[in-house]
Amino acid sequence: MNYDVVIIGAGPAGMTAAVYARRANKTVLLLEAASFGGQIINAHSIENYPTAPHISGFDFAMRLYEQATALGAEFVFEKAVGIEDKGDYKQVNTPTASYRAGTVIIATGSDKRKLGVAREDELIGKGVSYCATCDGAFFRGKTVAVAGGTRVALEDALYLADVVEKVYLVHKLDSFRGAEAEFERLKERENVEILLNSNITTLKGENSLEAIEITAKDGSVRDISASGLFVAVGRVPENQNFSSVIELDDKGYAVAGENCLTKTEGIYVAGDNRVKEVRQLVTAAADGAVAAMAAVKYLNEKKA
């Protein structure tokens, strides 16, 4: 199975790359370990993408998927476990197949970062969640906590405030940086209590989450009754399977140039899994376009 471009990851970066590569008449395969859309599919409302205010993450992802497939991009829903540089071509491996590629674009994005407290894994699906828009409705009329100081944490708290009885927002620092607008909106919600300089230290409950122990910076400890905990403490880049052909920084992000080229000729990286200052939906899409155009140029020059 030979393709001009194999794209690993079908989030906004990967699917945008597919659109650009197909418009350049290159054969394209996208390999996706889960479902198309990436983390944006869980966004309740996208408010900062040009020309598309107030669109849901699911609708955005669906439109991009339909655009890519209409242009002829192929999708295989399987995890890529490695890339081999064969010189004239690259081989992308999954658990069941191998694909020959003229170029590869790694657009795997990032995965949820865990809170790191005892019993967190045990209580996943029993009160602990990493997706407010997916699971928030299960806690209607109940009390929940959101852990984190990211923009996503504040957006989760805003969403949940419309669904549940009460929301505790727990953040280890004394302020929220880079999400001032969301913070101002959150302060207006009467059913939201913000706990700064605080860490979640213990999860309590027999068969499901019942309470959360919170330790403040001054050493004081309090328990809050909560049926749900939504963790939003950041993301972890998903690049480890490809470390033999790309350079990673000390946090695991892929190092690439302005044209998204990695240290290996013909292998590009696009989206939230690469070293960059700003990680937003629009910058992920931009990366996809840049990587695809660079791959197309590389393929055309090899033919000449």
Buried (B, 14 or more C-beta within 10 A) or exposed (E): EEBBBBBBBBBBBBBBBBBBBBEBEBBBBBBBBEEBBBBBBBBBBBEEBEEEEEBBBBBBBBEBBEBBBEBEBBBBEEBBEBBEBEEEBBBBBBEEEEBBBBBBBBBBBBBBBBBEBEBBEEBBEBBBBBBBBEBBEBBEEBBBBBBBBBBBBBBBBBBBBEBBBBBBBBBBEEEBEEBEEBBEBBEEBEEBBBBBBBBBEBBBBEEEBBBBBBBBEEEEEEEBBBBBBBBBBBBBBBBEBBEEBBBBEEEBBBEBEEEBBBEBEBBBBBBBBBBBEEBBBEBBBBBBBBBBBBBBEBBEEEEE
